Amino acid sequence: MLGPGPWPSLDALSSYARCVTERLVLHADMDAFYASIEQRDRPELRGKPVIVGGSSRRGVVSAASYEARVFGVRSAMPGFRARELCPQGVFLAPDMAKYASVSATVQRIFEEFTPVVEPLALDEAFLDVTGSTQLFGGPIELAKKLKARVRAETELAVSVGIGNSKLIAKIACSVSKPDGLRYVAPEENRALLDPLPIRWLWGVGPVAERKLLAAGFSTIADIANAELTALQRGAGDRAAELRALARGEDLRPVSSEREAKSYGEENTFERDVNDRATVTRALTSHAHAVAERVRHDALTARTITLKMKLARARGSKGSRSEASEQEPSYPLYTRSRTLREPTDDATVIRRVAIELWDEMQLEEAVRLLGVTLTNFVRASEQQLSLFDGVGVGVGVVGKDRASHNPKLGPALDAIRKRFGDDAIHVAIDKPEKLTPSGQKKRGR
């Protein structure tokens, strides 16, 4: 059974499998990316524990320098916990525009070595270097030259792992940090994987880890050597998939053009929110943001999802580290609606999101709100309505007929493209992003 991911056709996959031992995948991961940029630009911070994010009461750590990691601080940790572990840390607000600019430079460097680049986030990517390795003198020489180019252009370090699959390349990169380089030949795959804890396997999160540990599996070798029936007791339907990965069998291709599955915007509030006016402002901002992004990519969406995280914690998260076991767990709810016809209109998205909120009738305050679009149709493939203004073609009904203007969104997009993002915007206060996303967002 194959691991998750976008897959080619069966014929192509069969051909791909025959040559997998010849394939070379490179995983590149910038070291402590946001924190390293801040230390680069502010020499007085070099050698100090720099923590990006987590500066507000509800903020979350976006990145921690290696000096901060010595104290146990890591990304995705609540800011209050980071302060407990490292009270002497230098906490900085994220500058996502600056980080994205550096990321774009790094991406261009990657493309000097291969056209097949799959960005995972602002700070990491997979590269299929099968066809270009010999041009640079072999895999190790290629990796050295890539690292040198990134250093020369950005003054930053990138760690690199190379193997015959995504799994091997990513793990090789992780164990080589910081500023590392590791090449794993196919015959060395099991030597790399076998002694590692099961949490290193793709898709094994805290819940799956607990189940597998309870079933007696603690290392990747335990899973690789397991009988399928025994492994199913801990892994269920994923047993065959996990065993294949544990044996180094990962045929997921590096894809430079992955089909978009979702577009989302969310924010964590500084204080708990339950008044409809604040909720409406946040959902309006999110609706306009996701609408602009799908229009940028010439898509329309059928399904709109509202994401809500309650303010009161229930217990703690199970986790991989002692520090994270103390993190509170907040109930998360989602509600979705699928339109008759797809839309890229912020007015429609906003209306549906607010209706979903009203239908929930939450009595408890929330700490996070988000809006996500899924179930896409290419705008060029959308069927036009026979009754302009009735809303059959865009999913607009009732009171929204008059306010819907299919030309408004593209007009706003054109103004922002020419004069900048701040040239024109909706007259609302945008919610503060306490947890900035490091993911490479489509449509931006």
Summary of the structure (lengths in Angstrom):
residues: 444
radius of gyration: 23.6
end to end distance: 34.9
largest distance: 66.0
contacts: 1409
relative contact order: 0.12
helix: 41%
strand: 20%
